[in-house]
Amino acid sequence: MKVSNIPFMAMRKVVAALSLLLIVISIVSLSTKGLEFGLDFTGGTLVEVAYEVAPDLDQVRQSLADNGYGDVVVQNFGSSTDVVVRLADVFTPTLGDEVLLALQQESAGVELMRSEFVGAQVGEELREQGGLGMLLALAIVMLYVAVRFQYKFSVASVAALAHDVVITLGVFSVLGMEFDLTVLAALLAVVGYSLNDTIVVCDRIRENFRIMRDIETVDLINESINQTLGRTLITSLTTMFTLLVLFFFGGEAIHSFAFALLVGVVIGTYSSVFVAANLLIAQNLTKEDLIPTPKEEFEDEMP
């Protein structure tokens, strides 16, 4: 298989400036505009109804919108005839009946199963636990890469992962898209996906340091990226094809999840090729960094 010879590292300064710009835009948007948290985080009212025949969820959403319930999440619950409606409206004892009347205008065979309030306290706990989970994942990744490779690889890998997460969050903030539990799950999946790509590149860089003696670090890293480029593109494209199908045909329930993964896969592929390698060069990685330190019991025997 022919290996490409694209001068990726010749573009490292331009790429660094682009990444910095995207991170600044993301941080500014997150600090000023923030995220549009969904009902999982903010609280609201949950109404569960049962249909005699499986309804069209898009039609259910349109019926609610026509009756003034614009900010709603409509999902199947358990079976295709059971539907859960989440509303940002303040809970009242009659709200469930009002929603039922709105739905009965389109379909008479609808029965109210329950109507209850989802408190914001649950959302606060989810935000805290989700943030802690993300930090814990990054810490474990940093420790693993430091042990598996070398601490410079660890710093580069975790910085690339943080880069991916911040920019993905920034996209949701700039576009004003709803951030719910499915998006949080997608972010954790992005961390795993991006790390996998980065580890492949790092492993090839380490191997090439052992077999390519008389070559500059920049050229070696560029060669390593080109050697893994085919695998990176095939993995990314096949993943994106699947996510595009989910995004367009998967329904409202996983729309945000698929979009977050699409953004994350694009940014993760970009960071695996450019960001992590760029940071290795910035840390002045050399082949001496990968030479194991002699054990103490052998140091006295060395001339």
Rosetta blueprint (number, residue, H / E / L):
1 M L
2 K L
3 V L
4 S L
5 N L
6 I L
7 P L
8 F H
9 M H
10 A H
11 M H
12 R H
13 K H
14 V H
15 V H
16 A H
17 A H
18 L H
19 S H
20 L H
21 L H
22 L H
23 I H
24 V H
25 I H
26 S H
27 I H
28 V H
29 S H
30 L H
31 S H
32 T H
33 K L
34 G L
35 L L
36 E E
37 F E
38 G L
39 L H
40 D H
41 F H
42 T H
43 G L
44 G E
45 T E
46 L E
47 V E
48 E E
49 V E
50 A E
51 Y E
52 E L
53 V L
54 A L
55 P L
56 D L
57 L H
58 D H
59 Q H
60 V H
61 R H
62 Q H
63 S H
64 L H
65 A H
66 D H
67 N L
68 G L
69 Y L
70 G L
71 D L
72 V E
73 V E
74 V E
75 Q E
76 N E
77 F L
78 G L
79 S L
80 S L
81 T L
82 D E
83 V E
84 V E
85 V E
86 R E
87 L E
88 A L
89 D L
90 V L
91 F L
92 T L
93 P L
94 T L
95 L H
96 G H
97 D H
98 E H
99 V H
100 L H
101 L H
102 A H
103 L H
104 Q H
105 Q L
106 E L
107 S L
108 A L
109 G L
110 V E
111 E E
112 L E
113 M E
114 R E
115 S E
116 E E
117 F E
118 V E
119 G L
120 A H
121 Q H
122 V H
123 G H
124 E H
125 E H
126 L H
127 R H
128 E H
129 Q H
130 G H
131 G H
132 L H
133 G H
134 M H
135 L H
136 L H
137 A H
138 L H
139 A H
140 I H
141 V H
142 M H
143 L H
144 Y H
145 V H
146 A H
147 V H
148 R H
149 F L
150 Q L
151 Y H
152 K H
153 F H
154 S H
155 V H
156 A H
157 S H
158 V H
159 A H
160 A H
161 L H
162 A H
163 H H
164 D H
165 V H
166 V H
167 I H
168 T H
169 L H
170 G H
171 V H
172 F H
173 S H
174 V H
175 L H
176 G L
177 M L
178 E E
179 F E
180 D L
181 L H
182 T H
183 V H
184 L H
185 A H
186 A H
187 L H
188 L H
189 A H
190 V H
191 V H
192 G H
193 Y H
194 S H
195 L H
196 N H
197 D H
198 T H
199 I H
200 V H
201 V H
202 C H
203 D H
204 R H
205 I H
206 R H
207 E H
208 N H
209 F H
210 R H
211 I H
212 M L
213 R L
214 D L
215 I L
216 E L
217 T H
218 V H
219 D H
220 L H
221 I H
222 N H
223 E H
224 S H
225 I H
226 N H
227 Q H
228 T H
229 L H
230 G H
231 R H
232 T H
233 L H
234 I H
235 T H
236 S H
237 L H
238 T H
239 T H
240 M H
241 F H
242 T H
243 L H
244 L H
245 V H
246 L H
247 F H
248 F H
249 F H
250 G L
251 G L
252 E H
253 A H
254 I H
255 H H
256 S H
257 F H
258 A H
259 F H
260 A H
261 L H
262 L H
263 V H
264 G H
265 V H
266 V H
267 I H
268 G H
269 T H
270 Y H
271 S H
272 S H
273 V H
274 F H
275 V H
276 A H
277 A H
278 N H
279 L H
280 L H
281 I H
282 A H
283 Q L
284 N L
285 L L
286 T L
287 K H
288 E H
289 D H
290 L H
291 I L
292 P L
293 T L
294 P L
295 K L
296 E H
297 E H
298 F H
299 E H
300 D L
301 E L
302 M L
303 P L
